[in-house]
Amino acid sequence: MARQDADDAVDEEEGGASRPGFPVDLFRLRRAIVRGRWWLLAAGAIGAALGYLIAKFVVEHTYQATASLQYSGLPGEPQHVVQRDQPGLVAAAHSEEVMYALRDRMGEGLETLNLNALRAQVVIESDSDTGLISFTSWGDSPERAAAIANTATELFLAFHEERRRNELTEELAGVEERAAVTRTELATARQTYDAFRRANGISDLTAEQEAAIEQAASLRSQADLGHAEVQSLEARVAQLRQELESTPRTETHSSGASDEQRRLRQLRQLLAEARGQGLGDSHPRVQALERQVAALERTAGDTPGTSHTGSNPVYSQIATTLQSAETELEGARQRVATLEQLAVQAQQRTARFSEIEGQAANLLAQVNIKQEHLTTLNEERATIQDLQRDLQTGFRVVAEARPPDTALPSKKKYAVAAGIPLAFLVIMVGALLFRELRGLKVQTAREVAFWGNGPVIGTTTWPRDPRALLDLIADLDDFAPDARGTMLVVGSTEGDRELAAEIARQLNQDWTASTQVEVPVIAALPASTRRSSPPAGRGYYDDDGDEVLSGEIYEGPTEVAIPTGSELALLDMPTEVEQPGELPDPADRLICTAWAQRPEGQALRRAARLADRVLVVVSSGGIGATELATIRTRLGVDDSIGYVLTGVSDEVARLPDRCGEVETFWSSRTRA
C-alpha cells in the first residue's frame, strides 16, 4: 500500500513543475565509491589477472591456411568458354556432397556444424581472368588449418574427376550405340550388294567399270558427307549469329559484382545457346539450366560497386569464331558443289554401262558410306577411351596449403582481457552502490526535498550532537521571525515524534513573548512570568547527565529577555532599563504545535489542514524514499509542507543544509 501511495504521489507531479533536489544525492554515490576504493582496486586487479590468464591460456588461437588451383579448361576449348564455365564449376566446392564429405573426412571439430557453417569454414575465391581459385580455411592449430584447406581441395578435384568420368562414360555409351547401329546397316548394305550381284550373274566387273563405279560412288559419298558438313556448319553459323546478337558489344565491368551474378549471366547465355540449337523446353539440359537460373535469380542480388564500360571480349571472340565458321561454310559449299559436279560427270561416265551396273554402283556407294561412318565412330570411341585412361578436368594444383607460422590477430583475446576486469569493476561498483542505497533510506537534504516534494528548511546533526539544536534554531532566524500563523510539527516516523516535540518547544520558546525579537536592550521580566520547571525525566541528556533538550533552554539566536530574580539578573546591569511592552498578539507571531500521536490517520490530516504550514521532522537514514513520498497523502495537504533533516553525519552536514523554496514555505499562510 505504501509503495502504491508513493507511486501515486510521484505520478501526480508529472507534467508540473520539477521537483527540488535529486532522487539520489551524487554525494552518496561518490562516498560509496571512495569508501570502497580498495575493494575496487582489488576487483580490478583480480579481474585483470584472471582476464590475462583466460586470454593467454583459455581462448584458442586461430590459424589461416590457403590452397590454390588453376582452371585452364579442357583441351581445345576456347578461352571465352573457359571463362564462362569457371564460376559454375567453382560453385561445386560448396555443394552438399563436397561439404558433407569434408565434415566426414576431418571429423572432430566439424561434425556438429551444419551446411552453412561448413561453407563459412572454407572460403573460396575465383578469378575468371587468370583462372586462379583459392581455398582458405581456419583452424585452432596450423596443421588443422592446412589440413582443412588441402582436404577441401582434394574433395573438389575428386568431385570434378567423377563428374568428368561420368560425362565420358555417357558419351562413350552413345558412340557405341551409334556404332552398333552403323555396323548393322553396313552388314545389310553388303548383303544387298552381294545379293544383287548374284541375282544378275555378275561375278566380277572389269577394272574400268569398277574404277568408274568406285569413282562415282566415292564422289557421291564425298558429296553426301559434304552436305552433312555444310548442314553442320550452317547450324553452327546460325548458333554463333544468335549468340552474337544476344551478346552486347560492350561490357560494364563492376568491381562489386558477385560470383552469383556472373554465374547467372553465364547460365542465361547457356540457356539461350541451348534453345538456339533447337532444344525444346522439355529437353533435360534446358530444364536443368532453367532450374539453375531460377535458383540463382532467387538468391543473387544487385551488388553496388564501381563500374566501367569497355569492349566485350566475349563478343569479339564470338565474332572471330563466326567469321571463321562462315569462311569454312563457304569453302564447304564450294567443295560440295565441285563434288556434285564431279559425281555427275562420273555418273555420266558410268551411264554407258548397263542399268545393272548403275544399280551396282549405287549399292556399292551405300556400302562405302556406312564403312566410313563406322570408321569415324571407332575413332571417336578410341579417343574417348584414351581420355578415360588419362582423365583431365582442366584443374591443376598451383600451391598446397602449408601450416602458417603465426596465428591471426584475435580481437577476442583483447575483448576477454579487457572485459573481465571491467565486469569485475562493474559488479563491485554495483555491490558498493547496493550497500550504500540498500533500503532506499534518505540521508541528505536534496533527497528529502525530492522524495518529500517540498523544501528542506534546515539540517542538523542533533540529536547525535546534543547542542546542535541551538544552531538549528539560530539558522532559522532569516525567515522564521517574520513568519505568522500556526505551524504543525510532525515526525515522519514514530521514532521522530519526540524530536518533533522538542523542536516545537524550542521554536515556541525562542519566538514567544519571553523572546523579544528585535528588542534593542536586555530587559528583566517579572518573576511571575517565569516558566515552571518541566517534569522530571523528559528531554535529552548529554554525556555528563545534564538535560539539554528539556524545553528549558533559554539561549536563543536573538536578544533574550531575562526573568527577574534569575542569576543573570544579579549581574552588574544598568540601573535604568526599559520594561518590555505588552506581549504581541498571537496573530502576529508564529505558534508551533507538535503532533504527539502516530503520524497517520484522519486526525493528523484534520490538524494539518487547520495549520498554516506543516514542518516534518525527518531523521537521516531513518525513513525510506517510498515512505517519505507518501507524506502528502498522510497529511492530506498538497502545499505549505517543509522538512527538517536531523541526525545527519558530519559528511552530510558539510553539504547544502537547505533545498527548495524555503522563503515560500515561511511566507505562505493558507488560513486567513
GUKOL-512595 format. One line per field, with one value per residue (C-alpha): residue number from 1; residue in one letter; chain; x, y, z. Coordinates in steps of 0.2 Angstrom, whole numbers, plus 5000, padded with zeros to 4 digits. Example, Ala and Ser with C-alpha at 12.3 -4.5 7.8 and 13.67 -1.06 7.14 Angstrom:
<atoms>
zalum: (1;2) .
bamar: (A;S) .
vonu: (A;A) .
xx: (5062;5068) .
yy: (4978;4995) .
zz: (5039;5036) .
</atoms>
This chain:
<atoms>
zalum: (1;2;3;4;5;6;7;8;9;10;11;12;13;14;15;16;17;18;19;20;21;22;23;24;25;26;27;28;29;30;31;32;33;34;35;36;37;38;39;40;41;42;43;44;45;46;47;48;49;50;51;52;53;54;55;56;57;58;59;60;61;62;63;64;65;66;67;68;69;70;71;72;73;74;75;76;77;78;79;80;81;82;83;84;85;86;87;88;89;90;91;92;93;94;95;96;97;98;99;100;101;102;103;104;105;106;107;108;109;110;111;112;113;114;115;116;117;118;119;120;121;122;123;124;125;126;127;128;129;130;131;132;133;134;135;136;137;138;139;140;141;142;143;144;145;146;147;148;149;150;151;152;153;154;155;156;157;158;159;160;161;162;163;164;165;166;167;168;169;170;171;172;173;174;175;176;177;178;179;180;181;182;183;184;185;186;187;188;189;190;191;192;193;194;195;196;197;198;199;200;201;202;203;204;205;206;207;208;209;210;211;212;213;214;215;216;217;218;219;220;221;222;223;224;225;226;227;228;229;230;231;232;233;234;235;236;237;238;239;240;241;242;243;244;245;246;247;248;249;250;251;252;253;254;255;256;257;258;259;260;261;262;263;264;265;266;267;268;269;270;271;272;273;274;275;276;277;278;279;280;281;282;283;284;285;286;287;288;289;290;291;292;293;294;295;296;297;298;299;300;301;302;303;304;305;306;307;308;309;310;311;312;313;314;315;316;317;318;319;320;321;322;323;324;325;326;327;328;329;330;331;332;333;334;335;336;337;338;339;340;341;342;343;344;345;346;347;348;349;350;351;352;353;354;355;356;357;358;359;360;361;362;363;364;365;366;367;368;369;370;371;372;373;374;375;376;377;378;379;380;381;382;383;384;385;386;387;388;389;390;391;392;393;394;395;396;397;398;399;400;401;402;403;404;405;406;407;408;409;410;411;412;413;414;415;416;417;418;419;420;421;422;423;424;425;426;427;428;429;430;431;432;433;434;435;436;437;438;439;440;441;442;443;444;445;446;447;448;449;450;451;452;453;454;455;456;457;458;459;460;461;462;463;464;465;466;467;468;469;470;471;472;473;474;475;476;477;478;479;480;481;482;483;484;485;486;487;488;489;490;491;492;493;494;495;496;497;498;499;500;501;502;503;504;505;506;507;508;509;510;511;512;513;514;515;516;517;518;519;520;521;522;523;524;525;526;527;528;529;530;531;532;533;534;535;536;537;538;539;540;541;542;543;544;545;546;547;548;549;550;551;552;553;554;555;556;557;558;559;560;561;562;563;564;565;566;567;568;569;570;571;572;573;574;575;576;577;578;579;580;581;582;583;584;585;586;587;588;589;590;591;592;593;594;595;596;597;598;599;600;601;602;603;604;605;606;607;608;609;610;611;612;613;614;615;616;617;618;619;620;621;622;623;624;625;626;627;628;629;630;631;632;633;634;635;636;637;638;639;640;641;642;643;644;645;646;647;648;649;650;651;652;653;654;655;656;657;658;659;660;661;662;663;664;665;666;667;668;669;670;671;672) .
bamar: (M;A;R;Q;D;A;D;D;A;V;D;E;E;E;G;G;A;S;R;P;G;F;P;V;D;L;F;R;L;R;R;A;I;V;R;G;R;W;W;L;L;A;A;G;A;I;G;A;A;L;G;Y;L;I;A;K;F;V;V;E;H;T;Y;Q;A;T;A;S;L;Q;Y;S;G;L;P;G;E;P;Q;H;V;V;Q;R;D;Q;P;G;L;V;A;A;A;H;S;E;E;V;M;Y;A;L;R;D;R;M;G;E;G;L;E;T;L;N;L;N;A;L;R;A;Q;V;V;I;E;S;D;S;D;T;G;L;I;S;F;T;S;W;G;D;S;P;E;R;A;A;A;I;A;N;T;A;T;E;L;F;L;A;F;H;E;E;R;R;R;N;E;L;T;E;E;L;A;G;V;E;E;R;A;A;V;T;R;T;E;L;A;T;A;R;Q;T;Y;D;A;F;R;R;A;N;G;I;S;D;L;T;A;E;Q;E;A;A;I;E;Q;A;A;S;L;R;S;Q;A;D;L;G;H;A;E;V;Q;S;L;E;A;R;V;A;Q;L;R;Q;E;L;E;S;T;P;R;T;E;T;H;S;S;G;A;S;D;E;Q;R;R;L;R;Q;L;R;Q;L;L;A;E;A;R;G;Q;G;L;G;D;S;H;P;R;V;Q;A;L;E;R;Q;V;A;A;L;E;R;T;A;G;D;T;P;G;T;S;H;T;G;S;N;P;V;Y;S;Q;I;A;T;T;L;Q;S;A;E;T;E;L;E;G;A;R;Q;R;V;A;T;L;E;Q;L;A;V;Q;A;Q;Q;R;T;A;R;F;S;E;I;E;G;Q;A;A;N;L;L;A;Q;V;N;I;K;Q;E;H;L;T;T;L;N;E;E;R;A;T;I;Q;D;L;Q;R;D;L;Q;T;G;F;R;V;V;A;E;A;R;P;P;D;T;A;L;P;S;K;K;K;Y;A;V;A;A;G;I;P;L;A;F;L;V;I;M;V;G;A;L;L;F;R;E;L;R;G;L;K;V;Q;T;A;R;E;V;A;F;W;G;N;G;P;V;I;G;T;T;T;W;P;R;D;P;R;A;L;L;D;L;I;A;D;L;D;D;F;A;P;D;A;R;G;T;M;L;V;V;G;S;T;E;G;D;R;E;L;A;A;E;I;A;R;Q;L;N;Q;D;W;T;A;S;T;Q;V;E;V;P;V;I;A;A;L;P;A;S;T;R;R;S;S;P;P;A;G;R;G;Y;Y;D;D;D;G;D;E;V;L;S;G;E;I;Y;E;G;P;T;E;V;A;I;P;T;G;S;E;L;A;L;L;D;M;P;T;E;V;E;Q;P;G;E;L;P;D;P;A;D;R;L;I;C;T;A;W;A;Q;R;P;E;G;Q;A;L;R;R;A;A;R;L;A;D;R;V;L;V;V;V;S;S;G;G;I;G;A;T;E;L;A;T;I;R;T;R;L;G;V;D;D;S;I;G;Y;V;L;T;G;V;S;D;E;V;A;R;L;P;D;R;C;G;E;V;E;T;F;W;S;S;R;T;R;A) .
vonu: (A;A;A;A;A;A;A;A;A;A;A;A;A;A;A;A;A;A;A;A;A;A;A;A;A;A;A;A;A;A;A;A;A;A;A;A;A;A;A;A;A;A;A;A;A;A;A;A;A;A;A;A;A;A;A;A;A;A;A;A;A;A;A;A;A;A;A;A;A;A;A;A;A;A;A;A;A;A;A;A;A;A;A;A;A;A;A;A;A;A;A;A;A;A;A;A;A;A;A;A;A;A;A;A;A;A;A;A;A;A;A;A;A;A;A;A;A;A;A;A;A;A;A;A;A;A;A;A;A;A;A;A;A;A;A;A;A;A;A;A;A;A;A;A;A;A;A;A;A;A;A;A;A;A;A;A;A;A;A;A;A;A;A;A;A;A;A;A;A;A;A;A;A;A;A;A;A;A;A;A;A;A;A;A;A;A;A;A;A;A;A;A;A;A;A;A;A;A;A;A;A;A;A;A;A;A;A;A;A;A;A;A;A;A;A;A;A;A;A;A;A;A;A;A;A;A;A;A;A;A;A;A;A;A;A;A;A;A;A;A;A;A;A;A;A;A;A;A;A;A;A;A;A;A;A;A;A;A;A;A;A;A;A;A;A;A;A;A;A;A;A;A;A;A;A;A;A;A;A;A;A;A;A;A;A;A;A;A;A;A;A;A;A;A;A;A;A;A;A;A;A;A;A;A;A;A;A;A;A;A;A;A;A;A;A;A;A;A;A;A;A;A;A;A;A;A;A;A;A;A;A;A;A;A;A;A;A;A;A;A;A;A;A;A;A;A;A;A;A;A;A;A;A;A;A;A;A;A;A;A;A;A;A;A;A;A;A;A;A;A;A;A;A;A;A;A;A;A;A;A;A;A;A;A;A;A;A;A;A;A;A;A;A;A;A;A;A;A;A;A;A;A;A;A;A;A;A;A;A;A;A;A;A;A;A;A;A;A;A;A;A;A;A;A;A;A;A;A;A;A;A;A;A;A;A;A;A;A;A;A;A;A;A;A;A;A;A;A;A;A;A;A;A;A;A;A;A;A;A;A;A;A;A;A;A;A;A;A;A;A;A;A;A;A;A;A;A;A;A;A;A;A;A;A;A;A;A;A;A;A;A;A;A;A;A;A;A;A;A;A;A;A;A;A;A;A;A;A;A;A;A;A;A;A;A;A;A;A;A;A;A;A;A;A;A;A;A;A;A;A;A;A;A;A;A;A;A;A;A;A;A;A;A;A;A;A;A;A;A;A;A;A;A;A;A;A;A;A;A;A;A;A;A;A;A;A;A;A;A;A;A;A;A;A;A;A;A;A;A;A;A;A;A;A;A;A;A;A;A;A;A;A;A;A;A;A;A;A;A;A;A;A;A;A;A;A;A;A;A;A;A;A;A;A;A;A;A;A;A;A;A;A;A;A;A;A;A;A;A;A;A;A;A;A;A;A;A;A;A;A;A;A;A;A;A;A;A;A;A;A;A;A;A;A;A;A;A;A;A;A;A;A;A;A;A;A;A;A;A;A;A;A) .
xx: (5000;5014;5023;5006;5004;5022;5019;5003;5012;5026;5014;5004;5020;5022;5018;5020;5035;5051;5054;5068;5083;5088;5082;5099;5112;5128;5137;5131;5137;5154;5155;5151;5165;5178;5174;5175;5190;5201;5188;5188;5206;5206;5192;5201;5217;5209;5199;5215;5224;5210;5207;5225;5226;5210;5215;5233;5229;5210;5205;5210;5222;5215;5226;5223;5229;5226;5227;5227;5221;5220;5207;5213;5199;5198;5210;5203;5191;5192;5196;5179;5171;5184;5180;5161;5161;5173;5161;5149;5162;5169;5152;5153;5165;5151;5139;5132;5142;5158;5154;5147;5162;5174;5165;5166;5184;5190;5179;5182;5178;5167;5155;5142;5142;5128;5129;5130;5143;5154;5153;5159;5173;5180;5180;5183;5188;5189;5196;5190;5203;5218;5209;5215;5205;5209;5203;5205;5201;5204;5208;5214;5231;5242;5241;5222;5220;5232;5223;5206;5211;5220;5206;5193;5205;5206;5187;5184;5196;5189;5171;5176;5185;5170;5159;5171;5172;5153;5152;5165;5156;5139;5147;5156;5139;5132;5146;5145;5126;5128;5142;5132;5118;5130;5138;5121;5117;5134;5131;5114;5121;5134;5121;5111;5125;5131;5113;5112;5127;5122;5105;5111;5126;5139;5154;5167;5167;5180;5194;5187;5170;5175;5186;5171;5159;5171;5175;5156;5152;5167;5162;5144;5149;5160;5146;5134;5147;5150;5131;5132;5146;5138;5122;5133;5142;5126;5119;5135;5135;5116;5120;5135;5125;5111;5124;5132;5116;5112;5130;5132;5146;5152;5153;5152;5165;5159;5171;5157;5149;5146;5150;5132;5128;5141;5136;5118;5123;5133;5118;5107;5119;5120;5101;5100;5113;5103;5087;5096;5102;5084;5082;5064;5059;5056;5074;5084;5098;5086;5076;5092;5098;5081;5082;5099;5094;5079;5089;5102;5088;5081;5097;5108;5105;5112;5129;5133;5151;5162;5160;5167;5162;5173;5173;5166;5180;5167;5158;5175;5179;5162;5163;5180;5173;5158;5169;5180;5164;5157;5173;5173;5155;5158;5173;5162;5148;5161;5168;5151;5147;5163;5160;5142;5149;5162;5149;5138;5152;5157;5139;5138;5154;5146;5129;5136;5136;5120;5107;5113;5130;5122;5112;5128;5137;5123;5123;5142;5141;5130;5142;5157;5147;5142;5160;5167;5154;5159;5177;5173;5164;5178;5190;5179;5177;5196;5198;5185;5194;5211;5203;5196;5213;5221;5207;5208;5197;5205;5210;5228;5235;5246;5250;5246;5241;5256;5254;5256;5270;5259;5241;5229;5227;5212;5201;5193;5208;5208;5190;5192;5207;5198;5181;5184;5192;5178;5165;5173;5173;5155;5150;5160;5153;5135;5139;5145;5130;5119;5126;5125;5107;5100;5083;5082;5084;5085;5100;5103;5093;5092;5085;5072;5067;5065;5055;5045;5042;5045;5058;5071;5072;5086;5099;5107;5117;5106;5102;5118;5126;5115;5120;5117;5099;5103;5112;5097;5085;5098;5099;5080;5081;5082;5064;5056;5054;5044;5033;5015;5001;5002;5014;5011;5027;5026;5038;5040;5040;5035;5054;5054;5039;5049;5061;5047;5040;5057;5059;5042;5046;5062;5053;5039;5052;5063;5049;5036;5033;5048;5059;5058;5064;5072;5072;5087;5090;5090;5075;5071;5055;5044;5046;5028;5032;5044;5041;5038;5051;5047;5043;5057;5063;5059;5071;5088;5104;5122;5137;5138;5120;5114;5097;5099;5083;5070;5062;5070;5084;5084;5098;5092;5098;5092;5092;5085;5073;5080;5067;5068;5077;5087;5106;5109;5099;5111;5125;5131;5117;5112;5100;5089;5081;5066;5052;5045;5029;5014;5015;5012;4995;4995;4990;5007;5018;5022;5013;5021;5011;5019;5009;5010;5001;5005;5010;4995;4976;4962;4965;4983;4975;4962;4976;4987;4973;4969;4988;4995;5010;5017;5035;5040;5055;5065;5079;5094;5093;5078;5064;5063;5061;5045;5038;5043;5035;5018;5019;5007;4994;4996;4995;4981;4988;4997;5007;5015;5025;5043;5056;5069;5083;5090;5104;5115;5133;5147;5150;5132;5132;5145;5133;5120;5108;5093;5085;5069;5058;5062;5056;5039;5037;5039;5029;5014;4999;4984;4972;4965) .
yy: (5000;5012;5008;5012;5028;5033;5029;5039;5054;5054;5052;5067;5078;5073;5087;5100;5110;5100;5093;5100;5090;5073;5056;5050;5063;5062;5064;5047;5039;5047;5042;5024;5024;5032;5021;5005;5011;4997;4985;4992;4991;4973;4968;4977;4968;4951;4954;4959;4944;4932;4941;4939;4921;4917;4927;4919;4900;4898;4907;4897;4904;4905;4900;4903;4892;4894;4881;4887;4879;4885;4881;4881;4872;4856;4853;4863;4874;4892;4905;4913;4896;4893;4910;4906;4889;4893;4901;4887;4873;4883;4883;4864;4867;4872;4859;4847;4832;4841;4849;4834;4824;4837;4835;4816;4817;4830;4823;4831;4850;4849;4835;4847;4860;4862;4866;4885;4884;4872;4884;4898;4886;4886;4902;4901;4915;4914;4925;4921;4931;4922;4905;4905;4898;4899;4888;4897;4889;4892;4880;4880;4874;4877;4859;4859;4874;4867;4850;4858;4868;4853;4841;4853;4855;4836;4833;4847;4839;4822;4829;4835;4820;4809;4822;4821;4802;4801;4813;4802;4786;4793;4799;4783;4773;4785;4782;4763;4763;4773;4761;4746;4753;4758;4741;4733;4745;4741;4722;4725;4736;4722;4709;4719;4722;4704;4698;4710;4703;4686;4689;4697;4685;4697;4689;4702;4719;4725;4736;4751;4748;4745;4761;4771;4764;4766;4784;4788;4780;4789;4806;4803;4798;4813;4824;4817;4819;4837;4840;4834;4845;4860;4857;4856;4872;4881;4876;4882;4898;4901;4897;4909;4923;4921;4921;4936;4945;4941;4947;4965;4974;4982;4976;4985;4979;4981;4979;4974;4961;4945;4927;4923;4937;4932;4914;4920;4929;4914;4902;4913;4913;4894;4893;4904;4894;4878;4885;4891;4873;4868;4860;4862;4866;4848;4844;4839;4851;4865;4861;4859;4876;4884;4877;4884;4901;4901;4897;4910;4923;4920;4921;4934;4952;4968;4972;4990;4994;5005;5000;5005;5001;4993;4981;4964;4951;4938;4947;4949;4931;4925;4937;4930;4912;4917;4924;4908;4897;4907;4906;4887;4886;4895;4883;4868;4874;4876;4858;4851;4860;4853;4836;4836;4841;4828;4815;4820;4818;4801;4796;4801;4790;4775;4779;4769;4754;4744;4748;4734;4741;4758;4749;4740;4757;4764;4749;4750;4768;4764;4751;4763;4777;4765;4759;4777;4781;4766;4770;4788;4781;4769;4783;4793;4778;4776;4795;4794;4778;4787;4802;4790;4782;4800;4809;4828;4840;4857;4859;4858;4862;4878;4878;4866;4874;4874;4876;4895;4901;4913;4914;4928;4943;4939;4953;4940;4939;4958;4958;4945;4953;4970;4963;4953;4966;4979;4966;4964;4983;4985;4971;4979;4996;4989;4980;4996;5006;4992;4993;5012;5013;4997;5001;5017;5027;5046;5054;5071;5087;5085;5068;5073;5088;5077;5062;5074;5086;5101;5112;5107;5122;5116;5102;5097;5084;5084;5073;5065;5081;5087;5105;5107;5110;5128;5131;5124;5136;5151;5146;5149;5167;5173;5169;5162;5178;5185;5170;5172;5159;5141;5128;5109;5100;5081;5067;5057;5041;5037;5037;5056;5061;5066;5076;5085;5089;5096;5106;5114;5118;5126;5136;5142;5146;5156;5166;5168;5184;5179;5181;5199;5198;5214;5222;5234;5231;5217;5219;5210;5201;5200;5184;5180;5177;5163;5146;5132;5118;5104;5087;5076;5063;5071;5078;5073;5072;5075;5064;5072;5068;5086;5088;5099;5096;5098;5114;5125;5131;5150;5153;5160;5167;5184;5195;5186;5193;5188;5184;5195;5186;5175;5173;5184;5197;5199;5203;5221;5228;5246;5253;5260;5248;5249;5237;5226;5231;5221;5203;5203;5197;5178;5183;5192;5178;5160;5147;5129;5114;5096;5081;5069;5054;5042;5051;5045;5045;5056;5067;5071;5076;5087;5096;5098;5106;5118;5123;5137;5126;5109;5105;5087;5081;5068;5058;5055;5037;5034;5033;5026;5036;5027;5030;5048;5051;5047;5060;5072;5058;5055;5074;5077;5093;5097;5113;5123;5107;5109;5097;5097;5084;5078;5067;5069;5063;5076;5072;5076;5091;5099;5098;5111;5111;5118;5114;5121;5136;5140;5158;5152;5140;5153;5166;5155;5156;5146;5151;5169) .
zz: (5000;5004;4988;4978;4988;4984;4965;4965;4974;4961;4946;4952;4949;4931;4919;4933;4940;4943;4960;4971;4974;4967;4970;4975;4980;4970;4986;4992;4976;4977;4995;4991;4978;4989;5004;4993;4983;4990;4985;4968;4966;4972;4960;4946;4950;4951;4935;4926;4932;4928;4911;4906;4911;4901;4886;4887;4890;4888;4872;4857;4843;4825;4811;4792;4778;4759;4744;4726;4710;4692;4679;4661;4653;4643;4628;4613;4622;4618;4631;4632;4635;4649;4657;4655;4663;4678;4690;4688;4691;4706;4714;4716;4730;4742;4736;4749;4743;4745;4761;4770;4763;4771;4788;4787;4782;4795;4810;4826;4826;4811;4814;4824;4810;4798;4780;4781;4795;4784;4770;4781;4787;4769;4759;4740;4729;4710;4696;4679;4670;4677;4681;4699;4713;4731;4746;4763;4779;4798;4812;4830;4825;4810;4805;4807;4796;4782;4783;4780;4765;4757;4760;4753;4738;4736;4738;4725;4712;4716;4713;4696;4691;4695;4685;4670;4671;4671;4656;4646;4651;4644;4628;4625;4628;4615;4602;4605;4602;4586;4580;4583;4573;4559;4560;4557;4542;4534;4535;4527;4513;4510;4510;4497;4486;4486;4483;4468;4460;4462;4456;4440;4437;4440;4447;4443;4434;4423;4430;4421;4426;4444;4443;4436;4448;4463;4457;4456;4472;4481;4474;4478;4496;4497;4491;4504;4518;4511;4513;4530;4534;4526;4537;4552;4548;4544;4561;4569;4560;4565;4583;4583;4575;4588;4601;4594;4593;4611;4617;4620;4610;4626;4644;4660;4672;4690;4705;4716;4705;4715;4708;4709;4697;4685;4686;4682;4666;4661;4664;4654;4640;4640;4641;4625;4616;4620;4614;4598;4595;4593;4610;4617;4635;4638;4635;4651;4648;4645;4661;4671;4665;4669;4687;4689;4683;4694;4709;4706;4702;4720;4729;4719;4722;4715;4722;4721;4716;4704;4686;4669;4651;4638;4623;4627;4624;4623;4608;4600;4602;4595;4581;4576;4578;4567;4554;4553;4553;4539;4529;4532;4527;4511;4507;4511;4500;4486;4489;4489;4473;4465;4471;4465;4448;4448;4454;4439;4427;4435;4434;4416;4413;4421;4411;4397;4407;4408;4420;4431;4433;4438;4452;4457;4459;4470;4481;4482;4487;4501;4507;4507;4516;4530;4531;4533;4546;4556;4555;4561;4576;4580;4580;4592;4603;4604;4608;4622;4629;4629;4638;4651;4654;4655;4664;4663;4672;4667;4685;4692;4709;4710;4728;4743;4759;4772;4791;4795;4806;4817;4822;4816;4827;4839;4844;4855;4866;4869;4872;4886;4893;4895;4898;4913;4924;4918;4923;4940;4942;4937;4948;4963;4959;4959;4976;4984;4977;4983;5000;5001;4994;5002;5009;4999;5015;5013;5021;5013;5011;4992;4994;5007;4996;4981;4988;5000;4986;4997;5004;5017;5028;5039;5043;5059;5067;5083;5092;5088;5094;5108;5107;5088;5091;5096;5080;5070;5079;5076;5057;5055;5060;5042;5039;5055;5065;5051;5049;5056;5059;5065;5061;5064;5068;5064;5065;5049;5059;5077;5081;5076;5087;5102;5090;5083;5100;5106;5090;5093;5111;5106;5092;5104;5117;5106;5097;5111;5122;5133;5117;5112;5094;5088;5106;5107;5125;5138;5149;5166;5167;5182;5192;5188;5170;5174;5167;5178;5178;5166;5173;5178;5166;5149;5136;5130;5141;5136;5142;5159;5163;5160;5152;5137;5127;5140;5133;5146;5136;5136;5125;5108;5092;5096;5112;5126;5140;5157;5171;5186;5201;5190;5192;5176;5184;5199;5187;5186;5174;5171;5184;5172;5160;5149;5154;5140;5132;5131;5123;5104;5098;5094;5076;5074;5079;5074;5085;5084;5089;5090;5084;5099;5091;5077;5061;5052;5052;5049;5065;5058;5041;5050;5061;5045;5036;5050;5051;5040;5037;5042;5047;5045;5055;5046;5053;5041;5036;5047;5033;5016;5000;4995;5013;5013;4996;5004;5017;5007;5007;5025;5029;5017;5011;4995;4999;5013;5019;5024;5031;5044;5042;5059;5064;5049;5049;5048;5030;5026;5037;5025;5011;5007;5023;5013;4997;4988;4990;5008;5008;5000;5014;5028;5019;5015;5025;5020;5033;5034) .
</atoms>
